[in-house]
Amino acid sequence: MGFRLPRLLHTKEILRLNVPKGHLAVYVGEAEKRRFVIPVSYLNHPSFQELLGQVEEEFGFDHPMGGLTIPCKEDTFIHLLNGLLEE
């Protein structure tokens, strides 16, 4: 007699399930990080490119959260997103 256990998902697999196609997860914050899911198209916007330049200076290509980590205040990031939505 055996029991069949449902397949356990690794954390990365679970997180991936919550990101729709054409989007990516980013982690925003200075001390405590908050996860945002944004459209990939935002990466090409000049304001976002400037922010990514700052990310590269601080982290290079090593992102400890497993996704893109953006070391800015959450309010600043939300303000940037609102600006992108208005365009």
C-alpha positions as CSV (number, residue, x, y, z in Angstrom):
1,M,0.0,0.0,0.0
2,G,1.5,3.3,-1.0
3,F,0.7,6.9,-0.7
4,R,1.1,9.3,-3.5
5,L,2.2,12.8,-2.4
6,P,1.6,15.8,-4.6
7,R,4.7,17.1,-6.3
8,L,6.2,19.8,-4.1
9,L,7.2,23.0,-5.9
10,H,10.4,24.8,-5.2
11,T,10.0,28.4,-4.2
12,K,11.3,29.7,-7.5
13,E,8.7,27.6,-9.4
14,I,5.9,29.0,-7.2
15,L,7.1,32.6,-7.8
16,R,7.3,31.9,-11.5
17,L,3.7,30.8,-11.6
18,N,2.6,34.2,-10.3
19,V,4.3,36.1,-13.1
20,P,2.2,36.4,-16.3
21,K,3.8,36.1,-19.7
22,G,5.3,39.4,-20.8
23,H,6.0,40.5,-17.2
24,L,8.8,40.1,-14.7
25,A,9.1,40.3,-10.9
26,V,11.3,43.0,-9.4
27,Y,12.2,43.4,-5.7
28,V,12.1,47.1,-4.6
29,G,13.3,48.6,-1.3
30,E,16.3,49.6,0.6
31,A,16.1,47.5,3.8
32,E,13.0,45.4,3.3
33,K,12.1,44.4,-0.2
34,R,8.7,44.3,-1.8
35,R,7.9,42.3,-4.9
36,F,6.3,44.0,-7.9
37,V,5.3,42.3,-11.2
38,I,5.8,44.7,-14.1
39,P,5.4,44.5,-17.9
40,V,8.7,43.7,-19.7
41,S,8.0,46.8,-21.9
42,Y,8.9,49.1,-19.0
43,L,12.5,48.0,-19.3
44,N,12.9,50.1,-22.5
45,H,11.6,53.3,-21.0
46,P,14.3,56.0,-20.4
47,S,13.2,56.6,-16.8
48,F,13.4,52.9,-16.1
49,Q,16.8,52.6,-17.9
50,E,18.2,55.3,-15.6
51,L,17.0,53.3,-12.6
52,L,18.6,50.1,-14.0
53,G,21.9,52.0,-14.3
54,Q,21.8,52.6,-10.6
55,V,21.0,49.0,-10.0
56,E,24.0,47.9,-12.1
57,E,26.3,50.2,-10.0
58,E,25.1,48.7,-6.7
59,F,24.5,45.0,-7.6
60,G,26.2,44.4,-10.9
61,F,24.7,41.1,-12.1
62,D,24.4,39.5,-8.6
63,H,20.8,39.9,-7.4
64,P,20.5,38.1,-4.0
65,M,16.7,37.9,-4.2
66,G,16.7,35.7,-7.3
67,G,15.1,38.4,-9.4
68,L,15.9,42.0,-10.3
69,T,16.6,43.9,-7.1
70,I,16.0,47.7,-7.2
71,P,17.5,49.5,-4.2
72,C,15.3,52.6,-4.1
73,K,12.5,53.7,-1.8
74,E,9.2,52.0,-2.6
75,D,7.4,55.3,-2.9
76,T,10.0,56.4,-5.6
77,F,9.4,53.2,-7.5
78,I,5.6,53.6,-7.3
79,H,5.9,57.2,-8.5
80,L,8.0,56.0,-11.5
81,L,5.4,53.3,-12.3
82,N,2.5,55.8,-12.1
83,G,4.4,58.1,-14.6
84,L,4.8,55.1,-17.0
85,L,1.1,54.3,-16.8
86,E,0.2,57.9,-17.6
87,E,2.2,57.9,-20.9
